[in-house]
């Protein structure tokens, strides 16, 4: 009897120990399962927030790209300097020649002479072409060892003529120009302006001798010797 009680007691102890072991094992298993579940949940949450963060970052990048100002690069151009037009070339004035005196319009009436002072340089005498062109009929004097002699320069048909200005019979030293005719201011004898030959009047036998000349730098240039010779040829009749 006593042995049977002991056996039951042992069995009860063994069963109690087994129940304790099983209970402890069950609790441990529950703890393990809970830990696994918690770990899975934690990993899921981490993955979720990680994916969400990546999505938000990508969306922010896209939004930033959309809102970034568009910069237009304009190609640099080289400014072309303004072109200054070249000044027009002015043709040089052509020296006046015997056949190109370019006179102003000749008046229809009698053209009285204008007296001017010539320029004397050694044995060369000169007067400006412009004076003849502007006045059409010019007189000038020259002092020599034989006394003062006078001359005239005028334009007929575009040509400049220089002649001795003296009318011996009436002692006139002035001639007016009427078209192509020279008219003595004192005796009114007329002469051909182109040749100097007499036409009509008291002094018709004293033609007006021509003076050779050249045009240099806008001046009519004559020698004193040629001027004296023209005077001598004029004061002699015929």
Secondary structure, 3 states (H helix, E strand, C coil): CHHHHHHHHHHHHHHHHHHHHHHHHHHHHHHHHHHHHHHHHHHHHHHHHHHHHHHHHHHHHHHHHHHCCCCCCCCCCCCCCCCCCCCCCCCCCCCCECCECCCCCCCCCCECCEEECCEEECCEEEEEHHHHHHHCEEEEEEEECCEEEEEEEEEECCEEEEEECCECCCCECCEEEECCEEEECCCCCEEECCCCCEEECCCCCCCCCECCCEEECCEEEEEHHHHHHHHHHHHCCC
